[in-house]
Amino acid sequence: MVGDSRACGSPVAKLVVKVKKTDATRVRRALTLKEVVRLLVVARNSTRPAKMTGLARSLAYRLAIEVSLRRGDFNHLKVASFDFEQCAVSLTKGTKSGKPKVLPLRADTAAELRAYMVNRLPGAPAFDMPTKTATMLREDLEEAGLFYVNDLGQVADFHALRHTSGTWLGFAGTHPNVIKEIMRHSDIRLTMDRYGHLFDGESRKAVESLPNLSEAMRATGTDDKPTEPLGVKLGVSACQTMPSMPSMRLGAQNEAPAMKTREASESALTGQKPRFQADNRRGRDSNPG
């Protein structure tokens, strides 16, 4: 309105708009198996003072990777959320869709969680998570000798464990729809584009897994085999495929003596010499070939 001269001033001209930084600006990475194993072992054996014990942190990291849990999911996990007989965990609150979700657990992970929660009441929180889980994970990464931020600027925060889950499921050959189901996504493009990371060297492994065409060609007997003549392939002899040049010359040479003998007989009867020789007569080529 001020620009169109319909008002002399704007009551909101002095307001400052602050843009909140979202997770979309933070590029996360997926951890490799070697990095995760080192993180879990170091966290389990850690004696660093923290709100959570080293064993609890190690199990929380493991659960976040194997079941693809968000940070907010841990706030609603109770001891009763786990069914150790069926090896499953139920998410009744805190999900983005608002619908309850039952996720499967590995049998070995369920056994370790059961031993960890053996003396707890069913309504007790499964994990006493701190407010700043990124700080907790960052300290464990430093103890394990791993980078929180790599050379490419990719961050390994707590939500990166969920990225690790989606990436590992993809490399395990899991159907994309199953990965989408486990990660509780509404759009499969989000599952594959944002959570489907690639590790270094995977492109080379994929190419090396293709069939060996050199061995396949040698197995069929078509590699390094000399090309056979057309007549041999068709079962016809070489003499039948093309007239022999020496036989053509032989016919021309046999024709000249016969003509000489005939001319000599005629000369004997008439008493005259031949007017020309057979091999140099006018209109004939001197070359018998």
C-alpha positions in Angstrom: 0.0 0.0 0.0 2.9 2.4 0.7 4.4 1.5 -2.7 1.1 2.3 -4.4 0.7 5.6 -2.5 -2.4 4.3 -0.8 -0.9 4.7 2.6 1.7 7.1 4.0 3.4 4.6 6.2 3.5 0.9 7.3 2.9 0.0 11.0 5.1 -3.2 10.5 8.0 -1.6 8.8 10.3 -1.9 11.8 9.6 -5.6 12.5 12.5 -7.9 12.0 11.8 -11.3 10.5 13.9 -14.1 12.0 14.1 -17.3 9.9 14.4 -20.4 12.1 17.0 -22.9 11.0 15.5 -26.2 10.3 17.0 -29.7 9.9 16.8 -29.4 6.2 19.9 -27.2 6.3 21.9 -29.8 8.3 23.3 -32.5 6.0 23.6 -35.8 7.9 25.6 -38.8 7.1 25.2 -42.6 7.7 27.7 -44.4 9.8 29.5 -47.5 8.6 29.4 -50.8 10.4 32.9 -50.3 11.6 32.1 -46.9 13.1 28.9 -48.2 14.8 30.6 -51.1 16.4 33.4 -48.9 17.7 30.8 -46.4 19.0 28.8 -49.0 20.8 31.8 -50.7 22.4 33.3 -47.4 23.6 29.9 -46.1 24.9 29.3 -49.4 26.8 32.7 -49.3 28.5 32.7 -45.5 29.1 33.1 -44.2 32.7 32.3 -40.6 31.8 29.8 -39.0 34.2 26.6 -38.5 32.4 22.8 -38.7 32.9 22.7 -42.1 31.2 25.1 -44.9 32.0 27.4 -46.3 29.3 25.3 -49.4 28.9 22.1 -47.4 28.5 23.6 -45.2 25.9 25.0 -48.1 23.9 21.5 -49.8 23.9 19.8 -46.6 22.9 22.1 -46.1 19.9 21.7 -49.7 18.9 17.9 -49.5 19.2 17.8 -46.2 17.2 19.7 -47.9 14.3 17.9 -51.2 14.2 14.4 -49.9 14.6 14.9 -46.5 13.0 13.7 -44.5 16.0 13.5 -40.7 16.2 14.7 -38.8 19.2 11.1 -38.0 20.2 10.2 -41.7 20.2 12.3 -42.3 23.2 10.3 -39.9 25.3 7.3 -42.2 25.0 9.0 -45.6 25.4 8.1 -47.4 28.6 9.2 -50.8 29.9 5.8 -52.1 28.9 6.3 -50.9 25.3 8.6 -53.9 24.8 7.3 -57.4 24.2 10.3 -59.6 24.7 8.4 -62.8 23.9 7.4 -61.6 20.5 10.6 -59.5 20.0 8.7 -56.3 19.3 8.3 -52.7 20.5 5.1 -50.7 20.4 5.1 -47.0 19.6 1.7 -45.7 20.8 2.5 -42.0 21.1 4.8 -39.4 19.5 4.6 -40.8 16.0 4.1 -38.3 13.2 1.1 -40.1 11.9 -0.5 -40.3 15.3 -1.2 -44.1 14.8 0.2 -46.8 17.0 3.0 -48.8 15.4 4.6 -52.1 16.3 8.1 -52.6 15.1 10.1 -55.9 15.2 13.2 -56.4 17.2 16.2 -58.6 16.6 16.2 -61.5 19.0 19.7 -60.7 20.3 18.8 -57.1 20.8 15.6 -58.1 22.7 17.6 -60.3 25.0 20.0 -57.5 25.9 17.1 -55.0 26.5 15.3 -57.6 28.7 18.4 -58.0 30.8 18.8 -54.2 31.1 15.1 -53.7 32.2 14.8 -56.8 34.4 14.2 -54.9 37.7 12.1 -52.0 36.3 8.4 -51.4 36.7 6.2 -51.7 33.5 5.3 -48.0 33.6 8.9 -46.8 34.1 10.7 -45.0 31.2 12.8 -47.3 29.2 15.6 -44.8 28.8 16.3 -41.6 30.8 17.3 -39.6 27.8 19.0 -36.2 28.3 17.6 -33.1 26.7 20.6 -32.6 24.4 21.2 -36.0 22.9 23.5 -34.4 20.2 26.0 -33.4 22.9 25.8 -36.9 24.5 26.5 -38.6 21.1 29.2 -36.1 20.2 31.1 -36.9 23.3 30.9 -40.7 22.7 32.0 -40.2 19.1 35.1 -38.2 20.3 35.9 -41.0 22.8 35.7 -43.5 20.0 37.9 -41.4 17.8 35.2 -40.7 15.3 34.3 -37.4 13.6 31.1 -35.6 14.5 31.5 -33.6 11.3 33.4 -35.1 8.5 35.4 -33.4 5.7 32.3 -32.9 3.6 30.5 -31.1 6.4 28.1 -34.0 7.1 27.0 -34.3 10.7 26.7 -37.5 12.8 24.1 -36.3 15.3 21.4 -38.5 16.9 19.1 -38.3 13.9 22.0 -39.6 11.8 21.4 -43.0 13.5 18.1 -43.0 11.7 19.9 -42.2 8.4 22.2 -45.1 9.2 19.2 -47.4 9.6 17.7 -46.5 6.2 21.0 -46.9 4.5 21.8 -50.3 6.0 18.3 -51.6 5.2 18.9 -50.6 1.6 22.3 -52.3 1.3 20.8 -55.4 2.9 18.5 -55.7 -0.2 15.3 -54.8 1.6 12.4 -53.9 -0.6 11.9 -50.1 -0.6 8.3 -50.4 0.6 9.5 -52.4 3.6 12.1 -49.7 4.4 9.3 -47.1 4.1 7.2 -49.2 6.5 9.9 -49.5 9.1 10.9 -45.8 9.0 7.2 -44.8 9.0 7.4 -42.5 6.0 4.4 -41.4 4.0 6.4 -40.8 0.8 8.9 -43.4 -0.5 10.8 -40.6 -2.2 11.8 -39.3 1.2 12.9 -42.8 2.2 15.1 -43.3 -0.9 16.4 -39.7 -1.5 17.1 -38.4 1.9 17.9 -41.6 3.9 19.4 -43.7 1.2 23.1 -42.8 1.5 26.0 -44.3 -0.4 29.3 -45.4 1.1 32.6 -44.9 -0.5 33.5 -47.7 -3.0 30.0 -49.0 -3.4 29.8 -48.0 -7.0 33.0 -50.1 -7.8 31.5 -53.0 -5.9 28.3 -52.8 -7.9 30.3 -52.8 -11.2 32.5 -55.7 -10.1 29.4 -57.7 -9.2 28.3 -57.8 -12.9 28.9 -61.0 -14.9 32.4 -61.6 -16.3 31.9 -61.3 -20.0 35.4 -62.5 -20.8 34.9 -65.8 -19.0 31.4 -66.2 -20.6 32.9 -65.7 -24.1 35.6 -68.3 -23.4 33.1 -70.7 -22.1 31.1 -70.6 -25.4 34.3 -71.2 -27.5 33.8 -68.0 -29.5 36.7 -66.0 -28.0 40.1 -65.9 -29.9 38.9 -68.5 -32.5 40.2 -68.0 -36.1 37.6 -67.1 -38.7 37.0 -70.0 -41.1 36.5 -69.6 -44.9 33.0 -69.2 -46.1 33.1 -72.4 -48.1 34.2 -74.4 -45.1 31.4 -73.0 -43.0 28.9 -74.0 -45.8 30.3 -77.5 -46.3 31.5 -76.7 -49.9 35.0 -77.3 -51.2 37.1 -74.4 -52.3 37.2 -75.8 -55.9 33.4 -75.6 -56.0 33.2 -72.1 -54.7 35.5 -70.4 -57.3 37.0 -71.5 -60.6 40.7 -72.2 -60.4 42.9 -69.7 -62.4 45.5 -72.3 -63.4 42.9 -74.6 -65.0 41.7 -71.6 -67.1 45.2 -71.0 -68.4 45.7 -74.7 -69.1 42.7 -74.6 -71.5 44.1 -71.7 -73.4 47.5 -73.3 -73.7 46.1 -76.6 -75.1 44.1 -74.6 -77.7 47.3 -73.2 -79.4 49.1 -76.5 -80.3 45.9 -77.9 -81.8 45.6 -74.8 -84.1 49.2 -75.1 -85.1 48.8 -78.8 -86.1 45.7 -78.0 -88.1 47.5 -75.2 -90.0 50.6 -77.3 -90.7 48.4 -80.0 -92.3 46.7 -77.4 -94.5 50.2 -76.1 -95.6 51.4 -79.5 -96.5 48.4 -80.0 -98.8 48.6 -76.6 -100.5 52.4 -76.2 -100.4 52.1 -72.7 -98.7 53.5 -71.5 -95.4 51.1 -70.4 -92.7 50.3 -66.7 -92.9 50.4 -66.2 -89.2 51.1 -68.1 -85.9 48.3 -69.1 -83.5 49.9 -67.1 -80.7 50.2 -63.8 -82.5 47.2 -63.6 -84.9 45.5 -60.3 -85.5 42.6 -59.7 -83.1 43.8 -62.2 -80.5 45.7 -61.5 -77.3 49.3 -62.7 -77.4 48.9 -63.7 -73.7 47.2 -67.1 -73.6 45.8 -66.3 -70.1 
